[in-house]
């Protein structure tokens, strides 16, 4: 299944964690898990699409994101029937 991960910046967003976030996304891409990723044009956050065996597994992946671990962004994961 595919899962859409939304990362919405919190008021205390710390841009110092963005490089670690991009490294995290690169590691997912290198493992064949990440399909697409990118920021919103209004700079309020971004989204990425991952492949996982379950919603729980997708949440575990998303919660390993440095933006989530350092409480910079609100992370939401949705099962997505993209075509």
C-alpha positions as CSV (number, residue, x, y, z in Angstrom):
1,X,0.0,0.0,0.0
2,X,0.9,3.6,-0.4
3,X,0.7,6.1,2.4
4,X,0.6,9.9,2.3
5,X,2.7,11.6,5.0
6,X,1.8,15.2,5.7
7,X,4.3,17.3,7.7
8,X,2.8,20.6,8.8
9,X,5.2,23.1,10.5
10,X,4.5,23.9,14.1
11,X,5.0,27.5,15.4
12,X,8.3,26.5,16.9
13,X,9.6,25.0,13.7
14,X,13.4,24.8,13.7
15,X,14.9,24.9,10.2
16,X,18.1,23.5,11.6
17,X,16.5,20.0,11.3
18,X,15.7,20.3,7.6
19,X,19.0,18.8,6.4
20,X,18.4,15.8,8.6
21,X,14.9,15.5,7.2
22,X,16.3,15.5,3.7
23,X,18.8,12.9,4.7
24,X,16.0,10.8,6.1
25,X,14.0,11.1,2.9
26,X,17.1,10.1,0.9
27,X,17.5,7.0,3.0
28,X,13.9,6.0,2.3
29,X,14.4,6.6,-1.4
30,X,17.6,4.6,-1.4
31,X,15.7,1.7,0.3
32,X,12.9,1.9,-2.4
33,X,10.3,3.0,0.2
34,X,9.9,6.7,-0.8
35,X,8.0,7.4,-4.1
36,X,7.6,11.2,-4.0
37,X,8.3,14.1,-1.7
38,X,8.3,17.8,-1.7
39,X,7.5,21.0,0.2
40,X,4.3,23.0,-0.2
41,X,4.8,26.2,-2.1
42,X,3.5,28.3,0.8
43,X,6.3,26.8,3.0
44,X,3.8,25.6,5.6
45,X,5.2,22.1,5.4
46,X,5.3,19.3,2.9
47,X,4.3,15.8,2.0
48,X,5.8,12.5,0.9
49,X,4.5,9.1,-0.3
50,X,5.9,5.9,1.1
51,X,5.2,2.2,0.5
52,X,4.6,0.1,3.6
53,X,2.9,-3.1,4.6
54,X,0.5,-1.5,7.0
55,X,-0.7,1.9,8.3
56,X,1.2,1.1,11.6
57,X,4.4,0.5,9.6
58,X,4.0,3.7,7.7
59,X,3.4,5.6,10.9
60,X,6.6,4.1,12.4
61,X,8.5,5.3,9.3
62,X,7.0,8.8,9.5
63,X,7.6,9.1,13.2
64,X,11.3,8.4,12.6
65,X,11.5,11.6,10.6
66,X,13.7,14.2,12.4
67,X,10.9,16.8,11.9
68,X,8.7,14.6,14.1
69,X,11.3,13.4,16.5
70,X,12.3,17.0,17.3
71,X,8.7,18.2,17.5
72,X,9.1,20.7,14.6
73,X,6.2,19.5,12.5
74,X,2.8,17.8,13.0
75,X,3.0,14.5,11.1
76,X,-0.1,12.8,9.8
77,X,-0.2,9.5,7.9
78,X,-3.1,8.5,5.6
79,X,-3.6,5.3,3.6
80,X,-3.8,6.6,0.1
81,X,-5.4,4.8,-2.9
82,X,-3.5,6.9,-5.4
83,X,-3.8,6.0,-9.1
